[in-house]
Amino acid sequence: MPDLTAMHLIASDTNQDAARILDGFECPAILVTNDYRILATNERYLESFGEIEPGRPAHCFEVSHGYDRPCDQAGETCPLATCTDSRQKERVLHIHNTSRGKEYVDVEMLPILDDEGRPKFFVELLKPVSIASAESSTRQMVGRSPPFNHMVDMINLVAARDTAVLLLGESGTGKEMAASAIHQASPRHDRPLVTVECAGLTETLFESELFGHVKGAFTGAISRKAGLIEAAEDGTLFLDEIGDVPLGMQVKLLRLLETGTYRAVGNTEIKRARFRLICATHKNLPALIERGEFREDLYYRINVFPIELPPLRKRYEDIALIAKSVLEKISGGDKLHISNSAVKLLQQQSFPGNVRELRNLMERALIFKQSNVIDDSVIIRCLNDLPQIPQPRIEQQDIDLKTLEYNYLLTLMSTHQGDKSKVAKIAGISVRSLYRKLAEG
């Protein structure tokens, strides 16, 4: 990393000198003034984001986002503003404009202080994030909504560490894709990601699957079988639906996690386990603990870094992007389009099955479509052919004020086709407050 004290000379040196200093960073970097003007970029920035239009002052919020005002005035967190207040390094996950479209970027802002200790310049480091896409993608999680951004930020923060992660969320929210994203962004990405489907396994079968067994360990064990822990060596072990692990097996799982050792079924030899742990569940584990169905000590062992995956009803802005990505994946190469009227109709649905339900609906739409355009008539037919799933009745007096407010804002967003400015005006709040309330709902 270059010596930032040298950057005090920027005021009198040329922008070329600044660019040479920025080239000392191993990621795209720009030099910014305290009034948001970009003074210089390094070569890696040009390679990743392209050249900045010459001949006029360029502000970071214009170049990165296409805004006409700073990020914190456009409903986002501005790292320069927070860095100015703290006078320390700050970071934030943003979606930036690039030559390839909109991409997730991990932004670090480093202040350069004057002789009185006030920020005079800022070095902005922009590290591309590959675990999610802000455009349509057939391989990655996709989205741009505040709840989705928060989830991606949490994944990006923890991926490089060996910390145990607990993925929480309703069925169909994409916990397996999130686990894969964590693994692919980790130092273990070149080793296996092994998934253990915990649901439906008896205690004996679960133990054999996880630890393996030797020949003759039980009836039917006609040969040695390596367990999934062995298969995940130096990689990632993903325990999907951890809440369904049999209670008796939870003791052995806890011992594995605390000692880092295990024994194959029918064997006395102790083996050492080397893996990174990710667990997932759609169940309320604290409630299971209260009922004596899940061990409290195991819960605290796996719940080191919880990440909540938002349901689709809390990220309705992402529905169009997800639907487009699903169509690209399942269409077999056909160029399909989804109309605005179809998207608006989809945004009005509750989707209790979340992304999985939307994916199924898009596959049904491929069958019903009459052309390469999927419009609202196709979606209506798909919805009419769905069996109605009864929803649990919620007593009005059981709903807290925050939930009532959130449901009210969701109704406004649906009624006004996602027009945040109009919704904020009707609700009597700022656009920034609207973003926050929807994200916290």
C-alpha positions in Angstrom: 0.0 0.0 0.0 1.4 3.4 -0.9 2.4 6.0 1.7 -0.7 8.2 2.0 1.3 11.0 3.7 2.6 11.8 0.3 -0.8 12.7 -0.8 -0.5 16.0 1.0 1.4 17.2 -2.0 -1.6 16.7 -4.3 -2.8 20.3 -4.1 0.4 21.5 -5.9 1.3 18.4 -7.9 -0.3 17.2 -11.1 -3.1 14.6 -11.5 -0.5 12.3 -13.2 1.5 12.2 -10.0 -1.6 11.3 -8.0 -2.4 8.5 -10.5 1.0 7.1 -10.0 0.5 7.0 -6.3 -2.9 5.3 -6.7 -1.2 2.6 -8.9 0.3 1.3 -5.7 -3.1 -0.1 -4.7 -4.0 -3.6 -6.0 -7.6 -2.7 -6.7 -9.4 0.1 -8.6 -8.8 3.4 -6.8 -9.7 7.1 -7.3 -8.6 10.3 -5.5 -11.6 12.5 -4.5 -11.9 15.9 -3.0 -14.1 16.8 0.0 -16.6 18.3 -2.5 -16.9 14.9 -4.3 -14.7 15.8 -7.3 -12.6 13.0 -8.8 -9.0 14.2 -9.3 -7.3 11.0 -10.5 -7.7 7.3 -11.1 -5.3 4.4 -11.3 -4.9 1.9 -14.2 -7.0 -0.8 -12.4 -9.9 1.6 -12.2 -9.7 2.3 -16.0 -9.6 -1.5 -16.6 -12.6 -2.2 -14.4 -14.8 0.9 -14.9 -13.5 2.7 -18.0 -12.3 6.2 -18.6 -14.1 9.2 -17.1 -15.3 11.7 -19.6 -12.7 14.4 -20.0 -13.3 18.1 -20.2 -15.6 18.7 -17.2 -15.5 18.2 -13.4 -16.5 14.7 -12.6 -18.2 13.9 -9.3 -18.0 10.5 -7.8 -21.8 10.2 -7.3 -22.3 11.1 -11.0 -19.8 8.7 -12.4 -20.6 5.8 -10.0 -24.3 6.0 -9.8 -25.6 8.5 -12.3 -27.0 10.7 -9.5 -27.2 14.5 -9.6 -26.6 14.7 -5.8 -24.4 12.9 -3.2 -25.4 9.3 -2.3 -26.8 10.3 1.2 -29.2 12.7 -0.5 -30.4 10.0 -2.9 -31.4 7.3 -0.3 -28.0 5.6 0.1 -25.2 5.6 2.5 -22.3 7.9 1.4 -18.9 6.7 2.5 -17.3 10.1 2.0 -19.9 11.8 4.3 -19.4 9.2 7.0 -15.6 9.3 6.5 -15.7 13.1 6.9 -17.5 12.8 10.2 -15.4 9.9 11.6 -12.1 10.9 10.1 -11.4 7.2 9.9 -11.6 4.5 7.2 -15.2 3.7 6.3 -16.7 1.0 4.0 -20.0 0.4 2.3 -21.5 -2.0 -0.3 -22.7 -0.1 -3.4 -24.0 -0.8 -6.8 -21.9 1.1 -9.4 -22.2 1.8 -13.1 -19.5 0.0 -15.1 -18.9 -0.7 -18.8 -20.6 -4.1 -18.2 -23.7 -2.6 -16.6 -24.5 -2.3 -12.9 -22.2 -4.2 -10.5 -21.8 -4.7 -6.8 -18.7 -3.0 -5.4 -17.2 -3.0 -1.9 -16.2 0.6 -1.3 -13.5 1.6 1.2 -12.9 5.3 1.8 -9.6 6.5 3.3 -9.3 10.1 4.5 -6.2 12.2 3.9 -6.1 14.8 6.7 -4.7 18.3 6.5 -2.4 19.8 9.2 -5.4 20.5 11.4 -6.6 16.9 11.2 -9.5 17.7 8.8 -10.2 15.5 5.8 -8.9 17.3 2.6 -8.8 14.4 0.2 -10.1 10.8 0.1 -8.8 7.7 -1.5 -11.7 5.5 -2.6 -10.9 1.8 -3.1 -13.4 -0.1 -5.2 -13.3 -3.9 -4.9 -15.7 -5.7 -7.3 -18.0 -8.2 -5.6 -18.8 -11.4 -7.5 -21.1 -13.1 -5.1 -24.3 -11.4 -6.5 -25.4 -9.6 -9.6 -27.2 -6.3 -10.0 -28.1 -7.4 -13.5 -29.8 -10.5 -14.8 -27.7 -13.6 -14.3 -28.2 -17.4 -14.7 -25.4 -18.2 -12.2 -25.6 -15.7 -9.3 -28.1 -14.4 -6.8 -29.7 -11.3 -8.4 -31.2 -8.1 -6.9 -30.9 -4.4 -6.1 -33.4 -3.9 -3.3 -32.1 -2.6 0.2 -32.9 -5.9 2.0 -31.0 -7.9 -0.7 -28.1 -5.4 -0.6 -27.9 -5.9 3.2 -27.8 -9.7 2.8 -25.0 -9.4 0.1 -23.1 -7.1 2.4 -23.2 -9.6 5.2 -22.1 -12.5 2.9 -19.3 -10.3 1.6 -18.1 -9.5 5.1 -17.9 -13.0 6.4 -17.0 -15.0 3.2 -13.2 -14.6 3.6 -13.2 -15.8 7.2 -13.7 -19.3 8.6 -16.5 -18.2 10.9 -19.5 -20.5 11.1 -22.5 -19.0 9.4 -26.2 -19.6 10.0 -28.5 -18.8 7.1 -32.1 -18.0 8.2 -35.1 -17.5 6.1 -38.4 -18.9 4.8 -38.5 -21.8 2.4 -37.5 -20.8 -1.1 -35.5 -17.7 -0.3 -32.3 -19.1 -1.8 -30.3 -20.4 1.2 -28.4 -23.0 -0.9 -27.4 -20.3 -3.4 -26.2 -18.1 -0.5 -24.2 -21.0 0.9 -22.6 -21.5 -2.5 -21.8 -17.7 -2.7 -20.1 -17.8 0.7 -18.0 -20.8 -0.4 -17.1 -19.4 -3.8 -15.9 -16.1 -2.2 -13.9 -17.9 0.5 -10.2 -19.1 0.5 -11.6 -22.6 0.3 -13.3 -22.1 -3.1 -11.1 -24.6 -4.9 -12.1 -27.3 -2.4 -15.5 -29.1 -2.3 -18.7 -27.6 -1.1 -20.6 -30.6 0.4 -24.3 -30.4 1.2 -26.0 -32.5 3.8 -29.8 -32.6 3.5 -30.7 -32.9 7.2 -34.5 -33.2 6.6 -35.9 -36.7 6.6 -32.8 -38.6 7.9 -33.1 -40.9 10.8 -30.4 -40.7 13.5 -28.6 -43.9 12.3 -28.7 -42.8 8.7 -27.6 -39.3 9.5 -24.6 -40.5 11.5 -23.6 -42.9 8.7 -24.0 -40.2 6.0 -22.0 -37.6 8.0 -19.3 -39.8 9.6 -19.1 -42.7 7.2 -19.0 -46.4 8.3 -16.7 -49.4 8.2 -17.6 -52.8 6.7 -19.8 -54.7 9.1 -20.7 -51.7 11.2 -24.4 -52.6 10.9 -26.7 -54.8 8.8 -26.2 -53.9 5.1 -22.8 -52.3 5.6 -21.0 -54.6 3.1 -18.1 -52.2 2.5 -16.4 -49.2 3.9 -18.1 -45.9 3.1 -16.5 -42.5 3.5 -18.7 -39.9 5.2 -19.5 -36.4 3.9 -17.2 -34.8 6.5 -14.3 -36.6 4.8 -15.6 -35.5 1.4 -15.6 -31.9 2.6 -12.0 -32.0 3.8 -10.5 -28.5 3.6 -13.7 -27.3 2.0 -17.1 -26.3 3.2 -19.8 -28.4 4.9 -23.3 -27.1 4.4 -25.9 -28.5 6.8 -29.2 -27.6 5.1 -32.3 -27.6 7.4 -30.2 -28.0 10.6 -33.4 -27.7 12.6 -34.4 -31.2 11.4 -31.3 -33.0 12.9 -32.5 -35.7 15.3 -32.0 -34.7 18.9 -29.8 -37.7 19.7 -27.5 -36.8 16.8 -27.2 -33.2 17.9 -24.9 -34.4 20.8 -22.5 -36.0 18.3 -22.7 -33.0 16.0 -21.8 -30.7 18.9 -18.9 -32.9 19.9 -17.6 -32.8 16.3 -17.8 -29.0 16.2 -16.2 -28.5 19.6 -13.4 -31.0 19.3 -12.9 -31.0 15.6 -12.7 -34.8 15.6 -15.1 -37.7 14.8 -15.2 -41.5 14.4 -16.7 -43.5 11.5 -19.6 -45.8 12.6 -18.2 -49.1 13.8 -14.6 -47.7 14.0 -12.5 -46.7 17.1 -10.1 -44.6 15.1 -10.4 -40.9 15.8 -10.1 -38.7 12.7 -9.6 -34.9 12.5 -12.2 -32.9 10.6 -11.1 -29.8 8.6 -14.0 -27.8 7.1 -15.8 -24.5 7.2 -19.4 -24.8 8.5 -22.5 -23.2 7.1 -25.9 -24.2 8.4 -29.4 -23.2 7.2 -32.9 -23.4 8.5 -36.4 -22.1 7.9 -37.4 -23.0 11.4 -37.5 -20.9 14.6 -34.6 -22.5 16.5 -35.2 -20.6 19.8 -38.8 -21.9 19.7 -37.5 -25.5 19.2 -35.1 -25.0 22.1 -38.1 -23.9 24.3 -39.9 -27.1 23.3 -36.8 -29.3 24.0 -36.4 -30.2 20.4 -33.1 -28.5 19.7 -30.0 -28.2 22.0 -29.2 -24.7 23.2 -25.5 -25.4 23.3 -25.5 -26.5 19.7 -27.5 -23.4 18.7 -24.9 -21.1 20.2 -22.2 -23.1 18.5 -23.6 -22.7 15.0 -25.1 -19.2 15.4 -21.8 -17.4 15.2 -22.7 -15.2 12.3 -26.5 -15.3 11.4 -27.6 -13.9 8.0 -31.3 -13.3 7.3 -32.4 -14.0 3.8 -35.4 -11.7 3.0 -38.6 -13.1 1.7 -39.6 -12.0 -1.8 -42.5 -9.9 -0.5 -39.9 -7.7 1.1 -37.8 -7.2 -2.0 -40.6 -6.8 -4.6 -38.3 -4.4 -6.6 -36.2 -7.4 -7.5 -39.0 -9.4 -9.0 -38.5 -8.2 -12.6 -34.8 -8.9 -12.4 -35.3 -12.4 -10.9 -38.0 -13.3 -13.4 -35.8 -12.2 -16.3 -32.9 -14.2 -14.9 -35.1 -17.3 -14.5 -36.4 -17.0 -18.1 -32.9 -16.7 -19.4 -31.9 -19.9 -17.6 -34.9 -22.1 -18.5 -35.8 -20.8 -21.9 -33.3 -22.9 -23.8 -31.8 -20.0 -25.6 -35.0 -18.4 -26.8 -35.1 -14.6 -26.5 -38.0 -13.9 -24.3 -39.3 -10.6 -22.8 -41.6 -9.9 -19.9 -43.9 -6.9 -20.2 -44.2 -4.1 -17.7 -47.9 -5.1 -17.1 -46.8 -8.6 -16.3 -44.1 -7.3 -13.8 -46.7 -5.1 -12.1 -49.0 -8.1 -11.7 -46.2 -10.2 -10.3 -45.3 -7.5 -7.8 -48.8 -7.6 -6.3 -48.4 -11.3 -5.4 -47.4 -12.4 -1.9 -45.3 -15.4 -3.0 -45.3 -17.5 0.1 -43.0 -19.9 -1.7 -40.6 -17.0 -2.4 -38.1 -17.2 -5.3 -38.8 -20.9 -5.8 -42.5 -20.1 -6.4 -41.6 -17.3 -8.8 -39.3 -19.7 -10.7 -42.1 -22.3 -11.0 -44.5 -19.6 -12.2 -42.0 -18.5 -14.9 -41.7 -22.1 -16.1 -45.5 -22.4 -16.3 -45.5 -19.1 -18.3 -43.2 -20.7 -20.9 -45.9 -23.3 -21.5 -48.8 -20.8 -21.7 -47.0 -18.1 -23.8 -48.2 -17.5 -27.4 -45.2 -15.4 -28.5 -41.8 -14.3 -27.2 -43.5 -11.8 -24.9 -44.9 -12.8 -21.6 -47.6 -10.3 -20.8 -50.1 -9.9 -18.0 -52.6 -12.3 -19.7 -50.1 -15.1 -19.5 -49.4 -14.4 -15.8 -53.2 -14.2 -15.1 -53.6 -17.7 -16.6 -50.7 -19.0 -14.6 -52.1 -17.6 -11.4 -55.7 -18.8 -12.1 -54.4 -22.3 -12.5 -52.7 -22.3 -9.1 -54.4 -24.1 -6.2 -55.2 -21.6 -3.4 -53.1 -22.1 -0.3 -55.0 -21.0 2.8 -53.1 -18.3 4.7 -53.1 -18.3 8.5 -55.5 -15.8 10.0 -53.8 -13.0 11.9 -55.9 -11.3 14.6 -55.7 -7.5 14.2 -54.8 -7.0 17.9 -51.8 -9.2 17.5 -50.1 -7.0 14.9 -47.6 -4.5 16.3 -47.4 -0.9 15.1 -44.2 -1.5 13.1 -45.8 -4.3 11.1 -48.9 -2.3 10.4 -46.7 0.6 9.1 -44.7 -1.8 7.0 -47.9 -3.4 5.5 -49.3 0.1 4.8 -46.1 1.1 2.9 -46.1 -2.2 0.9 -49.8 -1.5 -0.1 -48.8 2.0 -1.2 -45.9 0.6 -3.2 -48.1 -1.9 -4.9 -50.8 0.6 -5.6 -48.4 3.2 -7.1 -46.2 0.7 -9.1 -43.2 1.1 -6.9 -42.9 4.9 -7.3 -40.9 5.7 -4.2 -41.2 9.4 -4.5 -44.9 9.3 -4.7 -45.3 6.8 -1.9 -43.0 8.8 0.4 -45.0 11.9 -0.3 -48.3 10.2 0.4 -46.9 8.6 3.6 -45.4 12.0 4.7 -41.9 10.7 5.0 -38.6 11.2 3.1 -37.5 8.8 0.4 -34.5 7.9 2.5 -36.9 7.0 5.5 -39.0 4.9 3.1 -35.9 2.9 2.0 -35.0 2.3 5.7 -38.5 1.4 6.8 -38.9 -1.1 3.9 -35.5 -2.6 4.6 -36.2 -3.0 8.4 -39.8 -4.3 7.8 
